[in-house]
Amino acid sequence: MKSLGDKAFSSSLWSLLGSWIGRLIGLVSMMILARLLVPDDYGLVAIAQIVVMLFQIVLADGTESYLIRKADITQDDYNTAWTIRLIIAIFISYCVFFGRFFISEFLNEPRLVDILTVLSVSNLFFGFTNIGVIKLKKALSYKPIFKLQVVQKIAGFITSITIAFQYGTYWALILGIVAVSLSEVGMSYVISNYRPKVTLINFKQQWHFTKWIFVGNFASFFRNKFTQLLISKNMGAMELGKFSMAFQLTEMISTQLINPLLAPVYASYASVRDNEKELATLFTKVCGIVSIIMVPLFSGLFILSEQVISTLLGSKWMGIVDIFELVIFFVMAQTFIGLPSTLLTILGKVKLLAIINWVMIIILIPSIVYVVYYQDLYHVVLTRMFIAVSFIFIFYVFLFKYLAVDKLLLFSAIARPVISSGIMCCYVFSLKNFYEDSLLILFFEVLMGALVYILMLLMLWKVTGRQNGGEEFILSKISSILGAVK
């Protein structure tokens, strides 16, 4: 029997591998489509993606959190969860389909009628996704999920690129989204032999927990997409396209690297939630691991922002550099908010999380309305970043209230990657003064920056007495992998 740590690490590897392959496909797709399409196309699709985002947030998180958290689980639990998701999918598809004319008129965008028609139907089918996928996650069996991730990315890639080359239209992006959703539904029944049935036998028990997650998720959805709606209505699809691309490029790391790394962690938290000391230790270690990976990546993106955008997207996207740099800090703040938020969910504080999310909305709405009407796109992103950074402290204050985390140890685990990344940025910035931009030079700067970061991180870890954090865990797993290869 594998230990919990080994199973979580093995699951993380499969999750990361699937994510990296998917992201490589996505990166190639982005580089091609960014040259075939224009910012206006991306702005239009960004509005349409709000529908997709609504389904992903509302349908996935609530039931999944409940099922993974529950210790003694039955087929009735899985079937009830699947039925709840299906009912919500039908309801939302109905609302989108019959509200498509109103949405199109409100946003002054007649092209949305046909787009929302297609997405409302495809997302209805998305509601039939096999609940057995969550059963695999609960068992930390991520190898089958790896297959699902790869297949859906390939399906989206082939569809988008084919239509873009053939017609050069925004439908390349829309139908790519549809292909990803439909392939996920199909593959969910291939990788899992579980066959859900319609029942609401455990509805009351599940709804008591998930209703607050749904409330919080609606708040999170509204918070993240309200800005885009205002930009679309008052600044136009072109500005929304710039905003969307800056976020898409940055979140490529957060959603496709950090999130897959953390996906098995939720199940690991659930298995030790009754042991407060072990749970606090695991949280500190997870924060250290995420910081070791995330902070240097985002720091590198910031210091090399011009080269990254020029190389990946082309010269016509250079106007988003300033926005891109702010988005980097915003996404980093969101990641640090997600860490305590996940743990508070495990501790059952879903009502508290819902309240915090709605407080953020109350603060966000008047602030964003003001800057959209009286400022430019740069100040819109700056406002969002400032609010996100401010709420980091609130989430951690509540976490410390309900879990006895060693604050000094946690600070040290996060500070070492931050200091090392700062030194790395200074070094890379000095290199920029001696070389002209090119793909080869960008690769050289990344390689040298990574070397400096690793050396500084190991030195600081040794100076601080090799404290419990992410370094020891990562080194032990690298050693295990190298030993297995030999």
N, C-alpha and C positions, 0 to 999 in steps of 0.2 A: 504493500500500500504506500502510495506517495504521501508525503507530509503535505499539510495545507499550503505551506510556502512553496514547495516544489510544484504542486498542482497549479497554484496561482501563477507561478513563473512560467510554466509550460503553456498555460492558457494565454498569458500575456504575449508570449512569443508567437503563437499562432495568430492571435488577434493583431499583433503588430505586423506580422508578415503579410497577412491579408490586407491590412491597411496600407502598407508600403507599396505593395503591388498595385492596389487600387489607386493610390495617390500617384504612382508613376504613370499609370494610364491617364489619370485625371490631369496631371501636369502636361503630358504630351497633348492631350485634348485641348487644354487651355491655351497652350502656345499656338496651336493650329487655328482654333476658333477665334482667338483674339485678333488674328490677322485677316480672317475672312469676314468677321462681323464687326459692327460698330458699337460704340457705347450706348446708342439709343436702343439697340437690340437687347443688350444686357439689362438696361433699365426696365424694359417691358417685361422681360422674363423674371426680373427681380420681384415685380408685383405679383406675377403668377406663382412664383415660388412661395409666396406667403401662404397659399392654399396648401402646398405640399408640407410646409413647415408646421402648419396647424395640425395636419394628420399625424406627422411624426411625433410631435410633442404630446398631443392629447392621447393618441392611441397607444403609444409605447410606454411612457414613463410610469403612469399610474398603476396599471395592472402588473407590469414587470416588477416594479418596486415591491408590491405586495407579495407576489409569488416567490421572489428570491428571498425576501425577508422572512417568510413564514417557515417555521421549522417542520411541522407535521403537515404535509400537503397531500391532497387526494386528487383523483381525476375530476371530481366535481368542482374543485377549486380551479383547475385549468380550464374546464369547459365553461364555467361561469365567467371567468376572466375573458375568454375568447368571445363569448356571447355579448358581454358588455362592450367590448371593443367594436364588435360588428354593429351593434345598435347605434353607437356613437358615429361610426363611419357612415351609416345610412343617413342619419340625421344631418351630418355636416354636408354630405354630398347633395342632399336635397336642398339645403340652404344655399349652397354655392350655385347650383344649377338654376334655381328660380330667382336668385339674387344677382345673376351675372349682368343683366341689363342695368340694374341700379348701380352696381359697382363700376361698370364701364362709363356710365354717364357721370357719376360722382367724380371720377378721376380723369374725365375728359379724354378717354382713350377707347375708341370704338373697337380696336383690334382685340380687346380683352374678352369680348363676347364669345368668340370662337375658341379662344384659348381656355377660358374657364369652363366651357362646355366639355372640352376634351379632358381637362384635369378632374372635373367633378366625376366623370364616369370612371377614369382610371383609378382615382383614389377610393372609389366605392369598392373596386376589386381589391385594393390594398387592405381593406378591412378584413378580408378573408385570410390574411397571412396566418400560417400555422402557429399556434401557441406553443407547439413543441420546440420551437427555437429557444424560448425562454427556459424550457425544461433542460435543454443542453447547456445554457448559460449557468443555470443553478448547479449543475453537476460539474461545472468548470470544464466542459468538453467543447473546446473552441476550434478543433480541427475541421469538423463539418461546417461550422460557421465561416471559416476561412474560405471554403469552396463557394459558399453563397456570396461572400463579398466579391470574389474574383469574377464570378459569372455575371453578377449584376453590373459591375464596372465595365466589363467587356461589351455587354449588351448596350449599355448607354453610349459607350465610345463609338462602336460601329454605327449605331443609328445616327448620332449627332454628326460625325464626320462625313458620312455618306450624304446626308441631306445638305450639309453646309457646302460641300464641294459641288453638289448638283444644282442647288438653288440659291445658296448664299442668303438664307433668310433666318429669322428668329425661330422658325419652326424647328430648326436643327436642335436648338436648346430645349424647346418644349417637348418634342418627341423623344429626346434623349432622356428626359426626366420620366416620361411615361414608360420607356423601355426598362429603366432601372426599377421602377415600382413593380411592374408586371413580372419581371424576372425574379424579383425577390419573393413574390407570392408563390410562383412556381417552384423555385428552389427550396422554399421552406418546407414543402411537402416531399421533396426528394431527400433532403438531409435528415429528416425526422420521420419516423414511422408512426408517430402519434397522430391520431385522427380526431379532431375536436367535434363535439356535439353541442347542439343548442340546448342550453339549460340556464336557469337563474336560481338554482336551488340554494346557492351560497351568496346570493346577491347582497343581503343585508350585512353580513359579516365583512365582505370585501368593500362594500361602499363606505362603511364606517371609516376605513383607512384611506381608500383611494379618492374619496370626494375632495379631501383637502389638497391632495396632489393635483387633481384636476383644476381646482381653484388656483393653486399656485402656478400651474403650467399655463393656464389662460393668462394669468398676470405676466408671466415670463414672455409668452408669445406676444402679448399686446405691447409689452415694454420694448421688445426687440424689433417689432414690425411697425409700430406707430410712427417712428421716425421716417421709415421708408415711404409710408403712405403720404405723410406731409410733404416730403421732398418731391414725390411724384406729382402731387396736386399743385404745388406752388412753385417748383423749380424745373419740372419737366423730366422726361425720361432720360435725357442726356446726362443731367446731373446725378440722377438716381443710378445710371449705369456706372458712373465713376465711383460712387459710393459703394455700390454692390461689388465691383471688381476689387476695390481695396480690401473689403471685408473677406471676399472669397479667397483672395490670395493669402491673407494672413491666417484665416481660419483653416486653411489647408493643413497647417501644423497642429492647431488645437484639436480639430475634430478628427483628423486622420492619423495623428501620432499620439497625442496625449490621451484622448478619450479611449482608444483601443487599449492603451497601457493600463488604464484605470478600470476598464470594463469588468475584468475578473475580480477586482478589488472589492466591489460591492458585495459579491457573494462571500468573499473572505471576511469582510466586516460582519456580515450576518451570522456567520458561524461562530464568532467569538463575542457577540454583543453582550452576553451575560457576564463576561470577564472584563471588568472595567480597566484593569491595569494592562491587560494584553491588547485591548482595543485602543487605548491611548498610545501604547508603544507602536502598534501597527500604523496608526495615523501619522505619527511623527516620521516613521520610516517612509511612508507613502509620500508625504510632503517633501522629504529629502530627495527621493527618487525623481519626482516630478520637477522639482527645482533644478536638479542636476541636468535634466534633459531640456526643460522648457526655457529657462532663463538664458543660457548661451545661444539657443536657436533664435529666440526673439531679439536678443541683443545684436546678433549677427545680421538679422534682417534689417534692423534699424540702421546700423552703421553702413550697410551695403545696399540701402534701399534703392538708390538710383541705378546701380548696376543690375540689381535683381529685376526691376521693372523693365529696364531697357532690354535685358537679355531674354526674359520670359515672354513679355507682352509686345515689345516693339516700341518704336519712338512715339506713335500716336497716343500712347497711354502715359507719357511722362508727366502729364498734368495732374496725375493722382499721387505723386511722390509725397507731398506734404500731408495729404489725407492718410496715406498708407502708413506713415510714421506714427500718426496719432492712433490709428486703429491697432497697431502693434501693442501699445500700452493698454488699450481697452480690452483686447482679447486676453492679454496676460492677467489683467484684473479679474476678468470673468473666470479664468481658470482657477485663480486663488480663491474666488468665491465658491466655485464648484466643489472644492475639497471639503470644507466644513459642511456645506449644504448636503453632500452625500451622507456624511456621518450623522448629521442631525435627522435625516430621513430614517436611517437605520435605528436611531434611538427613539423613533416614533414621534418626532416633533414636527410633523407635517403641517399642522395648523399654524404653528409659529412661522414656518417657512412661507406659507401662503400669505400671512399678514405682512411679513417683511417685503415680499414681492409687490404687494399692493401699495405699501408705503413708498417704495421706489417709484411706482407709477404715478402716485400723487405728486411726487417731487418732479418727476421727469416731464409730465405733460405740459405744465405751464412754461417750463424752461425751454423745451424743444419748440413749442409754438412760437415763443418770442424770437428765438434765433433763426427759425425758418423764415419768419416774416420780415425780420429786420437785419439779419446778418447773412453770411454766405455759408457754403457747404463746410468749409474748414471749421467755422465756429460751431456748427451743428455737431460735428464729430468730437470737437474739443469738449463740448458740454456733456456729451454721453460718456466720454472717458473720465471726466472729473467726477460725475455721479457714481460710476462704477467703482472707481478707486476709493471714494469716500465710504462706500458700503462694505468694503473688505473688512474693516475693523469691526463693524456691527456683527457680521457673521461670526467672527472669531470670538467676540465677547460672549455671545450666546453659547458657542461651543464650549468655551472654558467654564461656563456656568453649569453645564450638564455633564462634562467629562473632565476628570482631573488630569489634564495634559501637562507635562513638564515644559513650561513656557521657555525656559532658558535653553533647554535641549532643542526644542522646536525652532527657536530663533537661530540658533547656531547651525542647524541643518539647512535652513534656508539662506542664511547669511553667507556661508562659504561659496555656494554657486554664484551668488550675486556679486561678491567681491571679485571672484575669479573672472566672471564675465566682464566686469568693469575694466580689469587689467587687459583682458583679451581685446576689448573694443579700442582701448588706447593704442595697443600694438597694431591692430589692423588699420586704424585711422592713419597711423604714421606711414604704413606701407602705401596708402593711396596717393601720397605726395610724390612717389618715385616711379609709378607705373601708369600707363594709359589703360583705359578700360577695355577689356576684351573677355571673352568667355574663359580663356586659359588663365588670365590674371585673376578672374573671379574665383576660379577653382583653387588657385594658389593661395589667395587670401583666406579662403575658407579653411584650407588644409593647415596653414600656419596658425590661424586663429584657434582652431581646434586643439592643436598641439600645445599652445601657450595655456589655453584654458585647462586642459587635463593636468598639466604640470603644476599649475597654481592651485588647482582644487586638491590634488593629492598632498601638496605641501601644507596647505591650510588644515586639512584633515589630520595630518600628522602632528602639527603644532598644537591643535586643540585636543590632543590626546586620543585621536581616533574614536570620537564620540559616535554613539548610535545615530545613524542617519541613512542616507542612500548609498554612500560610498562602499561600505562594507558589503552590503547586499549585492550591489552590482558587480563588485570585484569577485565575490564568491561565485556568482553565477557565470561570469566570464571564465573563471578558473575551471568550473565544472564542464562548461562547453568545450574548452580546449582539452581537458582531460579526456572527454568522450571522443573527441576527434582523433587523439593519439591512440 
